[in-house]
Amino acid sequence: MDFEAYRKSYFVEPAPRPRFHFTGAFGVTLFYENYPAAVAFYERVLGPPAYVEGEGTRGWPIGSGWLTLLQGRQGNPQNVEVTFELATAAEAEALQAGFITAGAKGVPPSDQLMYRPIRSCPVTDPFGVDLLMIAPLAE
């Protein structure tokens, strides 16, 4: 399906008026039961955290927000997918490869329609959390 057919099939016209004026999303926070292992995994991919608070909070700047890891008490994040948008397909693929090299499981990148044409580069971290790296493609 081309983008125009996709847009006509799934987007509501006219678009409903938003109830709030969002300026972005500040970030995402993930709680891990095996916090030291999760921090080590993300450090292998993203480098050292830019924010360190005590023994239980680590944060990495992601765009205009943050990826924050906290110590969890009852399991790991479930039923969630965290999406990282990168500027180019090559960067999305490189980040996916970095996660896989560090121990994540992934499938080959593919081109998808997800609100717009994107390169999709999914992985599942060693703790079962789904991560999706995307990059815009020409419409």
C-alpha atoms as one frame of an Amber mdcrd trajectory, in Angstrom:
protein
   0.000   0.000   0.000   1.398   3.404  -0.864   1.370   6.218   1.682  -1.608
   8.055   0.160  -3.778   4.907   0.276  -2.560   4.258   3.831  -3.407   7.835
   4.870  -6.905   7.626   3.360  -7.529   4.231   4.989  -6.459   5.006   8.551
  -6.348   8.735   9.280  -9.523  10.452  10.461 -10.522  13.400   8.250 -10.985
  15.989   9.447  -8.610  15.279  12.306 -10.177  15.691  15.762  -9.105  18.820
  17.609  -6.478  17.938  20.247  -7.600  18.543  23.828  -4.113  19.591  24.962
  -1.149  21.400  23.393   1.709  18.925  23.754   5.204  20.210  23.056   6.846
  16.772  23.120   7.352  13.787  25.378   9.867  14.278  28.179  11.077  10.718
  28.091  10.485   7.184  29.228  11.260   5.494  32.534  11.831   1.739  32.754
  11.889  -0.176  36.045  14.118  -3.277  36.059  14.240  -5.969  38.727  17.844
  -6.816  37.815  18.805  -3.158  37.750  22.629  -3.585  37.680  22.384  -5.904
  34.647  19.981  -3.528  32.866  22.263  -0.547  33.486  25.255  -2.532  32.199
  23.326  -3.499  29.046  22.257   0.063  28.246  25.759   1.388  29.024  27.233
  -1.051  26.471  24.992   0.507  23.816  24.512   4.151  24.846  27.691   4.772
  26.811  27.856   6.097  30.369  24.705   7.730  31.712  24.573  11.529  31.794
  22.478  11.496  34.992  23.334   9.455  38.098  21.309   9.708  41.290  22.378
   7.423  44.114  22.432   3.707  43.439  19.029   3.469  41.761  18.650   6.050
  38.981  20.500   6.341  35.673  19.536   8.543  32.728  20.595   9.064  29.127
  19.516  12.062  27.022  17.382  10.908  24.096  16.422  13.744  21.759  14.738
  16.409  23.870  13.940  13.949  26.678  15.478  11.174  28.730  15.673   7.405
  28.954  15.667   6.708  32.691  16.290   3.357  34.380  15.109   2.759  37.929
  15.351  -0.182  40.288  12.137  -2.241  40.049  10.861  -4.598  42.691   8.459
  -6.863  40.815   9.734  -7.859  37.415  10.596  -5.831  34.352   8.521  -3.585
  32.098   5.817  -5.566  30.330   3.378  -4.858  27.526   5.317  -1.798  26.387
   7.334  -0.815  23.338   9.789   2.053  23.558  10.362   3.860  20.261  13.501
   5.846  19.501  13.402   8.090  16.428  16.688   8.730  14.670  17.513  11.144
  11.855  18.454   8.547   9.251  17.808   4.913   8.426  21.551   4.267   8.748
  21.533   5.587  12.341  18.466   3.492  13.225  20.147   0.402  11.819  23.395
   1.184  13.675  21.568   1.556  16.999  19.690  -1.691  16.360  23.015  -3.421
  15.619  24.484  -1.993  18.835  21.614  -3.398  20.879  21.955  -6.804  19.194
  25.721  -6.863  19.785  25.064  -6.091  23.477  22.663  -9.050  23.807  19.260
  -8.006  22.436  17.344 -10.104  19.909  16.207  -8.509  16.667  14.906  -9.054
  13.172  16.176  -7.423   9.979  15.155  -3.790   9.400  12.157  -3.188   7.151
  10.288  -0.295   5.614   6.849   0.258   7.161   3.976   2.703   7.258   3.592
   3.932  10.843   1.789   7.282  10.600   4.304   7.987   7.805   6.895   5.931
   5.879   9.656   4.747   8.237  12.557   2.321   8.488  11.686  -0.024  11.355
  14.502  -1.675  13.351  13.020  -3.658  16.278  14.783  -5.489  19.096  13.885
  -7.071  22.418  16.337  -6.341  25.224  17.654  -9.238  27.352  14.925  -8.510
  29.934  12.003  -8.797  27.509  11.415  -5.099  26.768  10.607  -4.273  23.142
  12.591  -1.392  21.662  11.928   0.063  18.224  14.350   2.273  16.365  12.724
   4.200  13.531  13.818   6.772  10.966  11.696   8.723   8.496  11.715   7.734
   4.831  10.610   9.887   1.897   6.812   9.978   1.550
